[in-house]
Every structure is written in C-alpha cells, then in structure tokens.
C-alpha cells in the first residue's frame, strides 16, 4: 500500500470516528449554546490538541503500555469517567438563563474564559478511552510498520487539524442566530439533557470496566 493510499484510508476512518456523537460533541454543543461561539471554538481547538496527545503516546509506545497494563488502563478509564461525570453534574446544576432577553438581544448570557474552554476540550478528548483505543488500533492495524516517522507525524497533524476544523464547523453552525435561538428557547432543559448524556457516558465507561 502506498503512503497516499494509506492516508486516504486513515482520512475516511478518522472522519467516521470524529463524526460519531460522543463527549467531544456534547461539550462543543453545550458550549456553543450556553457560552457562544468563542467558547465553542476554543473547545474545538482543545479537542484538536487532544488528538496530538493520542498520536504522541501511540508513536512512542506509551499507548501500548496503557492497553496491556490492566491497572493502568483501569486508572486511566476511571479518571476519564469521573471527569465526564463532573462535567455532567456541572451541566445539570447550571442556572437557567434569561432566555427571552438573550434571544432578543442575540447575546451570550454567560461568559467562559477561552483558556478554560480550550483546556476542557483538551482534557475531554485526552481522557477519552475510546480515542485511545482508536489510535492504538489505527497505528497497529492501518498504519504500516514501514511507514516513515515523517509520514506518521503528517497523519497525526492532519487528524488533529481535521478534528479541530470539524468541531469549529459545528460551532459556527450551532451559533447561528436562528439555530442558537431555537436551542436557547429550551432553556435549562438543554443543559439537563447534555448533563445526562455526559453522566450516561461516564456510567457506561465504569460499567465496561466491571
């Protein structure tokens, strides 16, 4: 298989993975609606940076160590579950915004620092065990051992950029006035749904370890 054929396969597999709903999607969706475009874009770039973390430890072999060491993988997964649960509880307990005023003025009802949104996106993706297994499988099965390191770095850079761009596109779509206005009209119920989803993901992760 040529490197470009390999890259095309990676691009397709990655697109299918990144488009699947998960913690990353839930975070960007919630931030876009509750905090606005800036926070959603920052979280999107954070998620893209998280991809680089997965690529790095896959290249140096740490990912394989995590996968083949039961207690280490369990610790990693439990940390991820607790973090998702923390985000979920935050969403469920969030105050209801002044919806009518926010929609009328087309403004954000709450502020979230760009740094915090970026960090949340990075941690959410970086602690996602499914992403860990995805990249381990990718580097073990799809990417040939003969592929030069330079090409592997190129693949990793592409996947990080493509992931960030995908969620940036979602951020722009979700913060359009009509779309965001419709979602805001759901008020705090929208936060409840997102929080419940994150808690369900956390419980599913814990259940898979039992």
DRENLUM-982549 format. One line per 4 residues: number of its first residue (from 0); their letters; for each residue x, z, y of C-alpha. Coordinates in nm, 2 decimals, padded with zeros to 4 digits. Layout:
REM residues N
NUM	A	X:Z:Y ~ ...
//
This chain:
REM residues 210
0	XXXX	00.00:00.00:00.00 ~ 00.14:-00.10:00.34 ~ 00.15:00.16:00.61 ~ -00.11:-00.01:00.82
4	XXXX	-00.35:-00.02:00.52 ~ -00.28:00.34:00.46 ~ -00.35:00.41:00.83 ~ -00.68:00.22:00.81
8	XXXX	-00.79:00.43:00.51 ~ -00.69:00.75:00.69 ~ -00.88:00.65:01.00 ~ -01.20:00.59:00.81
12	XXXX	-01.18:00.91:00.61 ~ -01.10:01.11:00.92 ~ -01.39:00.96:01.11 ~ -01.63:01.06:00.83
16	XXXX	-01.49:01.41:00.83 ~ -01.49:01.47:01.21 ~ -01.84:01.33:01.25 ~ -01.98:01.58:00.99
20	XXXX	-02.15:01.88:01.16 ~ -01.95:02.20:01.14 ~ -01.81:02.48:01.35 ~ -01.64:02.24:01.59
24	XXXX	-01.96:02.06:01.66 ~ -02.16:02.38:01.71 ~ -01.91:02.51:01.96 ~ -01.90:02.19:02.17
28	XXXX	-02.27:02.16:02.16 ~ -02.33:02.52:02.27 ~ -02.06:02.50:02.55 ~ -02.20:02.16:02.68
32	XXXX	-02.54:02.31:02.72 ~ -02.47:02.66:02.83 ~ -02.15:02.62:03.04 ~ -02.14:02.25:03.13
36	XXXX	-01.91:01.95:03.10 ~ -01.58:02.12:03.19 ~ -01.61:02.39:02.93 ~ -01.72:02.14:02.66
40	XXXX	-01.43:01.90:02.74 ~ -01.18:02.19:02.73 ~ -01.31:02.30:02.39 ~ -01.28:01.94:02.27
44	XXXX	-00.91:01.92:02.37 ~ -00.86:02.26:02.20 ~ -01.01:02.12:01.88 ~ -00.77:01.82:01.90
48	XXXX	-00.48:02.06:01.94 ~ -00.60:02.24:01.63 ~ -00.56:01.92:01.43 ~ -00.19:01.92:01.53
52	XXXX	-00.16:02.27:01.37 ~ -00.30:02.14:01.04 ~ -00.07:01.84:01.05 ~ 00.23:02.05:01.12
56	XXXX	00.19:02.30:00.84 ~ 00.10:02.02:00.60 ~ 00.42:01.84:00.68 ~ 00.64:02.15:00.64
60	XXXX	00.47:02.27:00.32 ~ 00.30:02.58:00.46 ~ -00.04:02.44:00.38 ~ 00.05:02.41:00.01
64	XXXX	00.17:02.77:00.02 ~ -00.16:02.88:00.16 ~ -00.35:02.68:-00.10 ~ -00.15:02.80:-00.40
68	XXXX	-00.13:03.17:-00.30 ~ -00.48:03.32:-00.36 ~ -00.44:03.64:-00.15 ~ -00.30:03.43:00.14
72	XXXX	-00.58:03.18:00.13 ~ -00.84:03.45:00.10 ~ -00.69:03.63:00.40 ~ -00.70:03.31:00.60
76	XXXX	-01.06:03.24:00.50 ~ -01.18:03.59:00.58 ~ -01.02:03.57:00.92 ~ -01.20:03.24:00.98
80	XXXX	-01.53:03.39:00.86 ~ -01.50:03.69:01.09 ~ -01.42:03.46:01.39 ~ -01.72:03.24:01.32
84	XXXX	-01.94:03.55:01.29 ~ -01.80:03.68:01.62 ~ -01.89:03.36:01.79 ~ -02.23:03.35:01.63
88	XXXX	-02.31:03.71:01.74 ~ -02.20:03.62:02.09 ~ -02.44:03.33:02.10 ~ -02.73:03.52:01.96
92	XXXX	-02.68:03.81:02.21 ~ -02.64:03.57:02.51 ~ -02.87:03.63:02.80 ~ -03.15:03.38:02.86
96	XXXX	-03.05:03.16:03.16 ~ -03.27:03.10:03.46 ~ -03.38:02.77:03.31 ~ -03.61:02.63:03.58
100	XXXX	-03.37:02.69:03.86 ~ -03.07:02.55:03.66 ~ -03.26:02.23:03.57 ~ -03.39:02.19:03.92
104	XXXX	-03.05:02.22:04.08 ~ -02.87:02.04:03.80 ~ -02.61:02.31:03.79 ~ -02.43:02.53:03.54
108	XXXX	-02.59:02.87:03.50 ~ -02.28:03.05:03.37 ~ -01.91:03.00:03.41 ~ -01.64:02.99:03.14
112	XXXX	-01.27:02.95:03.21 ~ -01.11:02.63:03.10 ~ -00.84:02.83:02.92 ~ -01.09:03.04:02.72
116	XXXX	-01.28:02.73:02.62 ~ -00.96:02.55:02.52 ~ -00.84:02.85:02.31 ~ -01.18:02.88:02.14
120	XXXX	-01.18:02.52:02.04 ~ -00.82:02.55:01.91 ~ -00.89:02.87:01.71 ~ -01.22:02.74:01.57
124	XXXX	-01.05:02.43:01.43 ~ -00.73:02.60:01.34 ~ -00.90:02.87:01.13 ~ -01.13:02.62:00.96
128	XXXX	-01.05:02.64:00.58 ~ -01.23:02.31:00.53 ~ -01.00:02.14:00.77 ~ -00.70:02.30:00.59
132	XXXX	-00.82:02.16:00.25 ~ -00.90:01.82:00.41 ~ -00.54:01.78:00.54 ~ -00.39:01.91:00.23
136	XXXX	-00.58:01.65:00.03 ~ -00.50:01.38:00.28 ~ -00.13:01.44:00.26 ~ -00.13:01.49:-00.11
140	XXXX	-00.35:01.20:-00.22 ~ -00.39:00.94:00.06 ~ -00.05:00.95:00.22 ~ 00.22:00.82:00.00
144	XXXX	00.54:01.04:-00.05 ~ 00.73:00.72:00.05 ~ 00.57:00.71:00.39 ~ 00.84:00.79:00.66
148	XXXX	00.81:01.10:00.86 ~ 00.77:00.90:01.18 ~ 00.45:00.74:01.03 ~ 00.32:01.07:00.92
152	XXXX	00.37:01.20:01.28 ~ 00.19:00.89:01.41 ~ -00.10:00.96:01.17 ~ -00.12:01.32:01.29
156	XXXX	-00.11:01.22:01.65 ~ -00.38:00.97:01.60 ~ -00.61:01.21:01.42 ~ -00.56:01.48:01.70
160	XXXX	-00.63:01.22:01.97 ~ -00.93:01.07:01.78 ~ -01.08:01.41:01.72 ~ -01.05:01.52:02.09
164	XXXX	-01.20:01.18:02.21 ~ -01.49:01.21:01.96 ~ -01.58:01.56:02.09 ~ -01.52:01.45:02.45
168	XXXX	-01.77:01.17:02.40 ~ -02.02:01.42:02.26 ~ -01.95:01.64:02.57 ~ -02.03:01.36:02.81
172	XXXX	-02.35:01.27:02.62 ~ -02.47:01.62:02.59 ~ -02.41:01.70:02.96 ~ -02.61:01.40:03.09
176	XXXX	-02.88:01.54:03.32 ~ -03.18:01.44:03.11 ~ -03.02:01.55:02.78 ~ -02.89:01.88:02.91
180	XXXX	-03.21:01.95:03.10 ~ -03.41:01.90:02.78 ~ -03.18:02.13:02.59 ~ -03.18:02.39:02.86
184	XXXX	-03.56:02.40:02.85 ~ -03.52:02.55:02.51 ~ -03.35:02.84:02.69 ~ -03.21:03.12:02.49
188	XXXX	-03.36:02.99:02.17 ~ -03.10:02.72:02.17 ~ -02.83:02.99:02.17 ~ -03.01:03.17:01.89
192	XXXX	-03.01:02.85:01.67 ~ -02.63:02.79:01.74 ~ -02.55:03.15:01.67 ~ -02.75:03.15:01.35
196	XXXX	-02.57:02.83:01.24 ~ -02.23:02.99:01.30 ~ -02.33:03.30:01.12 ~ -02.45:03.09:00.83
200	XXXX	-02.12:02.91:00.82 ~ -01.94:03.24:00.81 ~ -02.16:03.38:00.53 ~ -02.11:03.06:00.33
204	XXXX	-01.74:03.09:00.37 ~ -01.74:03.45:00.25 ~ -01.98:03.36:-00.04 ~ -01.74:03.09:-00.16
208	XX	-01.47:03.35:-00.19 ~ -01.67:03.58:-00.42
//
